[in-house]
Amino acid sequence: LLVSSEVTKDVTWEDSLLVGLEGALLGCAYYALTCQSCGLAVGFILYSAPSDLAYLRGLFCFFKDRILCYVLKNQMIIEASEMKFPAVTLKK
C-alpha cells in the first residue's frame, strides 16, 4: 500500500461512499480511487475507519499491484510492485 497526501488529475473518485464488507477495509467507509485513463480501481480514501486505521483517513491510499510508475531517470514505465519504496512513518 502506498500513501500520499495529494494526487494528479489522472486519479478520480466518485462522490458515493462504499463500505468494506470483508478484508482489511471491513467496516470502513471509503471512496474508491480510479485511474482516469484505464478506469482501473487503484486505491481508496478512507472516510471513517476503526481506530487502528484512523491515521489513514483523508489520505490517498494506493494498491501497489494496481498502478504503474514512470521512472524519470531512465524514462521507463514499470509496475509499482517491482519498485522499492522506502518505509515512511506517518505522523498524526
Stockholm file with secondary structure:
# STOCKHOLM 1.0

chainA/1-92         LLVSSEVTKDVTWEDSLLVGLEGALLGCAYYALTCQSCGLAVGFILYSAPSDLAYLRGLFCFFKDRILCYVLKNQMIIEASEMKFPAVTLKK
#=GR chainA/1-92 SS CEEESCCCTTEEECSSCEEBCSGGGBTCEEEEEEETTTCCEEEEEEEECCGGGGGGBTSEEECGGGCEEEETTTTEEEEGGGSCCCCCCCCC
#=GC SS_cons        CEEESCCCTTEEECSSCEEBCSGGGBTCEEEEEEETTTCCEEEEEEEECCGGGGGGBTSEEECGGGCEEEETTTTEEEEGGGSCCCCCCCCC
//
